C-alpha cells in the first residue's frame, strides 16, 4: 500500500516500509527504509541537525538544519553542498532538482526503452523533480516486500545536456553495515567477500560490457551482528545485464549512502531537447530475520515478478546436455545413442550444445552462421529433433547469436556488422561481438533463431555469449538495449520455449536475463565441491529455480577432483537438474544410480525447484510446508568422528514427520586393500578380481528412518554413527571425502492422530 499523509509518503509492504518526505527545501528525504512502521510515525525518524557541524554549507543562511550534506536523502544534487556521492552528473553542470509533483499509481509504469522491468501486482509512487530545462522522474514501485527504484531524465529545455552519470537509486540508510559482494571469474564465479562499510567508498562495478562474473550486480548490506536467521539485512540488485555500478559509503554523521545504477565509466550521453534517458530498475529487499529472511523475500520476488509469467511455478524438465560429453565431436548417430541413454535414465529434454552449424568443428569458426553442418547432421536439425521427440523427449539447442567468428560466412559477407572501433579488432575465444545497436543485425538474429526454433520444434534454448565486450560506456549500454530488443522479439511470441541463458557459465547471471528466461547456467565449473560455494552464494539473491545445475564426470574437468556420484547428484538437485557427461562411458551401476537420482528428483521436483531454500551449517534445505529435503555436504573426513546432529529449520513444531535417508550405495572398490572390512578375503586392490567386483557389486550404506515431531527435528536429530576405521556395518554411515547425504522429512498425518 502506498499512501500520502501529512506530507509523508508511506510505502508499506507485508513486512517492510519506506517513508519519504519532501522537506522545506524541496529535497526528497528518506526517513526510513526497513521494518514495517506507520506513516504517522514519520516524526520518530526525523534526523535533527541541531546547531550543525563545522564547515556546513547551508541551503538557508542561518538555519543550521539546512545542511544537505547531513540530510538522509533519496536523491541528491552535485555542486550544491552535498559532498557525498552524487547520483547524477551532467558533465560539470551542477544538479539541484527540487520537488515539483507526485502521483500514486496502480501497477508498474512501463519503461519507454527496451529495458526489462519487474511485472505483476504493484503500486508505484512517481515523484517529479525539476531544475531549469530538465525534469527528473523518480519511480518507487512496491512489490509485496521488495522496493524497486528507477529514474527518468527529460530534457525539456532548448540546450543539449551531456549525462556522464545517472544512477537508478540513492538511499541514505542510518546504521552500521557490512557489505558483501559476489566476485570471481570463469569457473570461479560468485565468491563472497565482506567488508565493513566505512568512510572510504566500497564500489561493486562491472566494466566488461556485461553484468559479469567479475562482480555480480547483486550485493548485501547487513548489520555486523546479523546471522543467518536474525538481524537486519538488506539485499540489492538491478534488472540490468550491462555495466553496473553500486557503492556504499558512510558519512561522518553515520549515514550510509547506497547508490545503484549503470556504471558511469566512459558513460556519456547527449540529451538533445525533448530527449529522455531512463535507468534500469534497482531492486531492494529487507528483513530483520537475517540473511535467510532477506533471501526468502528476494526469491519470492524473482519467482513472481521477474521470470516470465509462463514459467512461474512451472516445473523444469530434467535435461541432458551434449557439451561436456561430446564437445564438438558428434554426429547424428552418436547423438541418438546418447538420447536413447538419456531417455532410459529418465531425462525429459535432450540439448544439443555447440558445434551443429557452419564449419564449427572447434571454437575458431562458424559463429554467426545458421546453416546446419550436414556432415555431422545429414538429416538436419529437424531430422534429429524428430527422432528425439519420437523417443519421448523434448529437443533443445545451443546458440551464441551475439557473436561472430572471423572465419564465418557472416563475417565474410558483413564485416561491418561486428562491434568494433577505430583500432584493430580484439578477439576473445576467437570471436567478435555483433553490433546489436544496428537494426539489420538484430533482424538477422531474430529471423534466423526464430526460424530454427519453429522449424525444428525446439522447446529449449541455451543462449550463450562467450566474451567480454570492448565497447565502452554508452555504446555498451546501447548494445544491451539492442540485446533486450532481440530477446523480446524472439521469446515473447514463444513463451513456451524455455530459455536458459549462459555466458561462459555465470558471466551474465543477472535479473535482466531472468526477465526473458527463467534459468541461467551458473558456471562451467560443475565440480560439486565448487558448486556448493557457487550455488550457495547465488542463493543469497537468486532462487534455486534459476540455477542450471548439472551432474558431470569425475575426475572433474576443471579441478581433477574425484567426487562420489551421489554428491554430484545431491548438489545438482538444488536447482534445475541436468546431466552433462558421456553416458556411453558409464558403468551399469552408475546408470542405475542416475536412474534413481532422476526418479527421486522428479518425485520431489516441485520442492527442489520452488520450495523455501535454507542454508544450513553444512548443507541446504528446501521445504514447502509438508515436505523438507535436507542435504549435508562433507569436505575432508577426520578420523574417529564423534556423534553427529542434524538441525532442521522452518518445520512446524506441532507437526509429526517421517524422517528417512535417500538410500546410498557403496562401491566395493572404494575400500581398496581394506576390502577385508567387507569380505573375509584378502584381495589385491589393483588385481582383476577387485576391479571387476567394483564394476558390479555395491553395498548399502547406513540409512536412517524414524518418526519425530517438528520441534525435535529442529532441536537436532542424532544421526547414525560414522565410519571409524573399525569395519563396515550396514547401520553406520560409511562416507568418504566429499561424500554427502540427503534426508527426506515428510509430514506424517497418521502419527499426529496417535
Ligand atoms: C561456453 C558454455 C559451455 C558450452 C560452451 C560451448 O563455454 O559456458 O557450457 O556451451 O560454451 O562452446
Boltz pocket constraint, residues with backbone or C-beta under 6 A from the ligand:
constraints:
  - pocket:
      binder: B
      contacts: [[A, 323], [A, 353], [A, 354], [A, 363], [A, 398], [A, 464], [A, 466], [A, 502], [A, 503], [A, 504], [A, 505], [A, 521], [A, 524]]
      max_distance: 6.0
